[in-house]
Amino acid sequence: MKKLFVLPVLAVCVWTAAVYAEEWKANNDESKVISYTLPDPLICGDGTPVATPELWTEKRRGEILDLFRTQMYGMMPDCDKSKLRWETLRVNPVALDGKAVFREIRVWFDAPNARPKVDLLVCTPRGAAEPAPAFLAYNFYGNHAVSDDPWISLADCPDGTRIQGKDLETERGRSKDRWPIETIVDRGYALVTAYYEEVVPDYHSERSLGVFPLFAPFEENVPEPSRAGEITAWAWGLSRILDCLENIPEIDARRVAVMGHSRLGKTALWAGANDQRFAMVISNDSGCGGAALSRRNFGETLDFMDQVIPFWFCPYYSRYAKDPTQIPFDQHELIALVAPRPVYVASADEDLWADPKGEFLSAWNADPVYRLLGTAGIGGVADVPPETNVPVGAVIRYHRRSGKHGVTEFDWNAYLGFADEYLK
C-alpha cells in the first residue's frame, strides 16, 4: 500500500488563511496604522546611550539578542560539532553542460549516522581557480524542485519516510524559476540548498520530529515560554550546514550569504543574527516576524500568526499578539544584529501581506547601528520607500520590485550585484 505523506505546508497555510479570512482580516489600509514609537537600539536597558562600537559589541547587542531569544524566536542550543557527520553521496562533475559540479551531501546532526539528517544540493563552478563564495538557502519543496535535472535525487518526507518516486517525479523542477542556478554559477558563486522540512516539519507537532529531540537536554533549563520555535530550529540547521561547508574545499565558508524567502526569509535574518560567520544576510519578502516592523500591524499581523502559525515562534511571543506596541523590541533591531555585515531586505509592491513599507522602514531604522560601527549603513537614503524596481542603499540595501510574493530574476540579479560588491 502506498504511504500517505504530509500535505505540503504551503497549501495548508493558504487553506487556513482562507478559512479564517473573515476573523483575522489583514490590514491593507495605511490610514489604519496607528501612531507608534520604535525602541532605540542605541539605548541600553539601563538607559545608557551607546556611543562607542565597543559598548554595542560588549553590552547592547547581547541585550537585544536575549530579548529576541527569550520573547520571540526561542532559545537556541549550542552545537556539539563532534556529533556532526557528513558524507558525499554522489557527484555529477559535468552538470549544466560542464559549467558546474553538483554534489549531494548528507549531513547527520547527531552521531551515529541516523536521523535527523538533511540532504544538501551543492552546486559549484567547475574548474574555479579558488574556493567560491556561496549562497545558502533552504527550499520549500525538496532539492529536486529547484531544477528539472533528473540527476538530482527526490526528497524525503518530513516524517522521514521515503516518498515513492511516482508521487514526486511530477514535482521535479516545479520551482526552478526561483533558482537560476546557471546564472549563479556563471557569476562565480556556489549555491547550496536543502529542504527545510528535513530539519523540522512545518506544522505543529509534539516536538518529536526533526532536530527538536536534540534540543531537549538544553531545554531542561529553559523556561517553557522561551523554548525554541520552528524558525529557531531552521536557523540552527543553517548554522550546522555552514559547519559542513567549512570542510568543502570548493566553497569559501568565510564568504557565505544566507538567503531566504517568506518564512525562510525570517529564518535567514534570525540565523544571521545568531551566527556571525554568515558574511551576508538576504531577506526576501519576509514580512511580519521577519523584516517588517511589528508595530505597524499591517498586512500579516502578530494576531494572525498567533492564531494560525504560533509554532514558528516561542510561546512567550503570544503575549503581544493583540498589542504589538507592547513588545520591548522591533524588527529594525533584528536587522541591526546583523551589523556591520551587509544585509539586503527586499519587498514586492503587490505583496501587501508582507508590508513592503514596514520592511523598508525596518531597514532604514537599523542605519544608526551600522553607522556607529563605521559603515555607510543605508547610504543616506530618505525615510520614504523608493520607487519600484530601484535598489537603494549601501551596506544596508533595499528594493521593492514590481509583482507579487515570490523570488524573481530581478531579485537574484540584485543579490548577485550586492554580493559582487561585498563578497568578492
Secondary structure, DSSP 8 states (H G I E B T S, - for coil): --------HHHHHHHHHHHTTTTS--B--GGG--------TTB-TTS-B--SHHHIIIIIHHHHHHHHIIIII-------GGG-EEEEEEEEEEHHHHTEEEEEEEEESSTTT-SSEEEEEEEEETT-SS-EEEEEEEESS-GGGS---TTS---B-TTS-B--HHHHGGGTTTTGGG--HHHHHHTT-EEEEEEGGGTS-SS---S-STTHHHHHHHHTTS-GGGS--HHHHHHHHHHHHHHHHTT-TTEEEEEEEEEEETHHHHHHHHHHHH-TT-SEEEEES--TTTTS-GGG--BS-HHHHHHH-GGGS-GGGGGGSS-GGG-S--HHHHHHTTTTS-EEEEEETT-GGG-HHHHHHHHHHTHHHHHHTTS-TTTT--SS---TT--EESSEEEEEESSSSS--HHHHHHHHHHHHHHT-
